[in-house]
Amino acid sequence: MSTRHQFYIGGAWVDPAAPRTLGVLDPATEETFAEISLGTAEDVDRAVVAARAAFAAYAHVSVEQRLEYLERIISGFRARLPEIARTMTREMGAPITFSTERQATVALFHFEEAARVLAGYRFEEKMGAGIVRREPIGVCGLITPWNWPLNQVASKVAPALATGCTVVLKPSEIAPLSAMVLAEVIHDAGLPPGVFNLVNGDGPTVGEAIAAHPGIDMVSLTGSTGAGIRVSKLAADTVKRVALELGGKSANIILPDADLESAVVAGVHSCYTNGGQNCQSPTRMLVHRSQRDEAYAAARRAVEEVRLGDPFDPSTTMGPVVSQAQLEKITALVQSGIDEGATLVAGGPGRPDGLDKGFYVRPTVFGDVTPQMRIAREEIFGPVLSILLYETEDEAVEIANDTPYGLAGFVQSKDPDRARRVANRIRAGRVYLNGAPFDRSLPFGGYKQSGNGREFGRFGFEEYLEVKAVLGYPR
Ligand SMILES: NC(=O)c1ccc[n+]([C@@H]2O[C@H](COP(=O)([O-])OP(=O)(O)OC[C@H]3O[C@@H](n4cnc5c(N)ncnc54)[C@H](O)[C@@H]3O)[C@@H](O)[C@H]2O)c1
């Protein structure tokens, strides 16, 4: 078993203020394979002192120098990408192919994108009788989840470092190890001590200490809506900037003119990506009532294509879910779907055949789901798709928007103008038309209870900047 008891503070790996440990579980074997420390408010204090001291100089480091640091992080990351991917597969169960091609690669993208934005960014502009300057906001407390463990870390750390901020990172205590590899990469890149700090711990202790700390200027959290609310309340006392990336229950509207078979099959697979543990997963599929039977048959065929099993086997397309707690939550919601009268199209509760160990759940599809059912309203965070039926385009849009969330939407139609019209009516921060691929430069974030921040590209970069007007220039 590997032990990673130290935190990265002030440019060195240091012992925690008090000994308290937590095992990290391999979700495929249910075995504890590593151990970390759980920090305290005292550890957060030390990290904030280091980050504040470093900010005084780092805020004024030239763009060229910051670009050089980012380039060194990028090459160090690239060199360790296979190890980073394996670490994520071990700590949270994503299939190795997915960890390599998506989880790790997308995390690397954020550093490349931050460097690209930094290289072309105008930090000053002339306006009226003055100039407007954009300056780094200060010390940033970054709190991240386990489902895309390094992507979420990188989408915050990269723009923070690029803009001249300093960082106190608290990765998820459930999947903390890939972030510790990143800390080693950042150390090797030779950033000044204190610019980047990492303290492991749980939400109520270390997360809340970060949110409340008077020495932190901004807190950015990706996680559940409940954690986001708690962090906002704690941050209010010191009027911190708060950026939240929270849960979702995204709708995938399949308009009647779409190619139904391919839209349904792609929608099922998209819902199941990363074992369904994605904030923006299209978990509510909206199908025209006249296409019900055909859609259910296509969904069943898509489920048969899923290869559930050992996440280190390159042919596996779905691994276990992250934990026993997550497995129980998913199972309870699947049972609620049955109890509330939805039609079980595929899957269901219970252990998948042939998998006696590990937190495996059966990929499941429900049909005839109504908007009031729990499986239509609650974020399940597992491979469970709900199919809802609609009669008119207006009704489809109404169902899509009938949720406290607003992270993403998906629209399928052969008519691009029609798809765009429907997209404009969806109250969400991102809409994908006809299976559009991921684009790292476009903003990512939620409406409503899905959050208030924007990450990725220029929008993510600007989250870490203050705006200053300097008056007294000729007009
Ligand atoms: N919108 C997005 O970009 C996005 C991306 C990925 C995941 N998510 C969301 O994250 C959730 C799954 O991740 P999770 O289970 O790790 O979420 P979580 O809210 O349990 O934990 C997320 C992080 O917040 C910390 N935390 C928990 N309670 C806290 C508190 N009271 N104060 C401060 N910090 C606290 C945790 O320790 C962890 O580091 C889902 O709801 C998912 O939709 C959102």
PDBQT file of the ligand as one rigid body, heavy atoms in Angstrom, charges set to zero:
ROOT
HETATM    1  N1  LIG A 501     -20.549  21.565 -12.931  1.00  0.00    +0.000 N 
HETATM    2  C1  LIG A 501     -19.414  20.935 -13.026  1.00  0.00    +0.000 C 
HETATM    3  O1  LIG A 501     -18.489  21.374 -13.690  1.00  0.00    +0.000 OA
HETATM    4  C2  LIG A 501     -19.216  19.631 -12.304  1.00  0.00    +0.000 A 
HETATM    5  C3  LIG A 501     -18.191  18.787 -12.707  1.00  0.00    +0.000 A 
HETATM    6  C4  LIG A 501     -17.992  17.594 -12.026  1.00  0.00    +0.000 A 
HETATM    7  C5  LIG A 501     -18.812  17.258 -10.957  1.00  0.00    +0.000 A 
HETATM    8  N2  LIG A 501     -19.810  18.096 -10.589  1.00  0.00    +0.000 N 
HETATM    9  C6  LIG A 501     -20.690  17.713  -9.485  1.00  0.00    +0.000 C 
HETATM   10  O2  LIG A 501     -19.941  17.155  -8.403  1.00  0.00    +0.000 OA
HETATM   11  C7  LIG A 501     -20.739  16.219  -7.701  1.00  0.00    +0.000 C 
HETATM   12  C8  LIG A 501     -19.977  14.920  -7.506  1.00  0.00    +0.000 C 
HETATM   13  O3  LIG A 501     -18.785  15.150  -6.868  1.00  0.00    +0.000 OA
HETATM   14  P1  LIG A 501     -18.595  14.900  -5.304  1.00  0.00    +0.000 P 
HETATM   15  O4  LIG A 501     -19.437  13.768  -4.847  1.00  0.00    +0.000 OA
HETATM   16  O5  LIG A 501     -17.127  14.869  -5.063  1.00  0.00    +0.000 OA
HETATM   17  O6  LIG A 501     -19.233  16.235  -4.722  1.00  0.00    +0.000 OA
HETATM   18  P2  LIG A 501     -19.122  16.788  -3.243  1.00  0.00    +0.000 P 
HETATM   19  O7  LIG A 501     -19.913  18.053  -3.195  1.00  0.00    +0.000 OA
HETATM   20  O8  LIG A 501     -19.402  15.750  -2.237  1.00  0.00    +0.000 OA
HETATM   21  O9  LIG A 501     -17.559  17.122  -3.088  1.00  0.00    +0.000 OA
HETATM   22  C9  LIG A 501     -16.899  17.991  -3.967  1.00  0.00    +0.000 C 
HETATM   23  C10 LIG A 501     -15.740  18.632  -3.233  1.00  0.00    +0.000 C 
HETATM   24  O10 LIG A 501     -16.286  19.506  -2.240  1.00  0.00    +0.000 OA
HETATM   25  C11 LIG A 501     -15.807  19.154  -0.966  1.00  0.00    +0.000 C 
HETATM   26  N3  LIG A 501     -16.858  19.443   0.005  1.00  0.00    +0.000 N 
HETATM   27  C12 LIG A 501     -17.896  18.666   0.363  1.00  0.00    +0.000 A 
HETATM   28  N4  LIG A 501     -18.627  19.284   1.310  1.00  0.00    +0.000 NA
HETATM   29  C13 LIG A 501     -18.038  20.479   1.539  1.00  0.00    +0.000 A 
HETATM   30  C14 LIG A 501     -18.311  21.551   2.420  1.00  0.00    +0.000 A 
HETATM   31  N5  LIG A 501     -19.321  21.523   3.281  1.00  0.00    +0.000 N 
HETATM   32  N6  LIG A 501     -17.497  22.635   2.392  1.00  0.00    +0.000 NA
HETATM   33  C15 LIG A 501     -16.448  22.691   1.545  1.00  0.00    +0.000 A 
HETATM   34  N7  LIG A 501     -16.133  21.689   0.696  1.00  0.00    +0.000 NA
HETATM   35  C16 LIG A 501     -16.914  20.589   0.689  1.00  0.00    +0.000 A 
HETATM   36  C17 LIG A 501     -15.431  17.683  -1.065  1.00  0.00    +0.000 C 
HETATM   37  O11 LIG A 501     -14.513  17.322  -0.074  1.00  0.00    +0.000 OA
HETATM   38  C18 LIG A 501     -14.866  17.634  -2.471  1.00  0.00    +0.000 C 
HETATM   39  O12 LIG A 501     -13.529  18.065  -2.490  1.00  0.00    +0.000 OA
HETATM   40  C19 LIG A 501     -21.981  16.016  -8.545  1.00  0.00    +0.000 C 
HETATM   41  O13 LIG A 501     -23.059  16.737  -8.006  1.00  0.00    +0.000 OA
HETATM   42  C20 LIG A 501     -21.573  16.604  -9.884  1.00  0.00    +0.000 C 
HETATM   43  O14 LIG A 501     -22.637  17.028 -10.685  1.00  0.00    +0.000 OA
HETATM   44  C21 LIG A 501     -20.030  19.266 -11.239  1.00  0.00    +0.000 A 
ENDROOT
TORSDOF 0
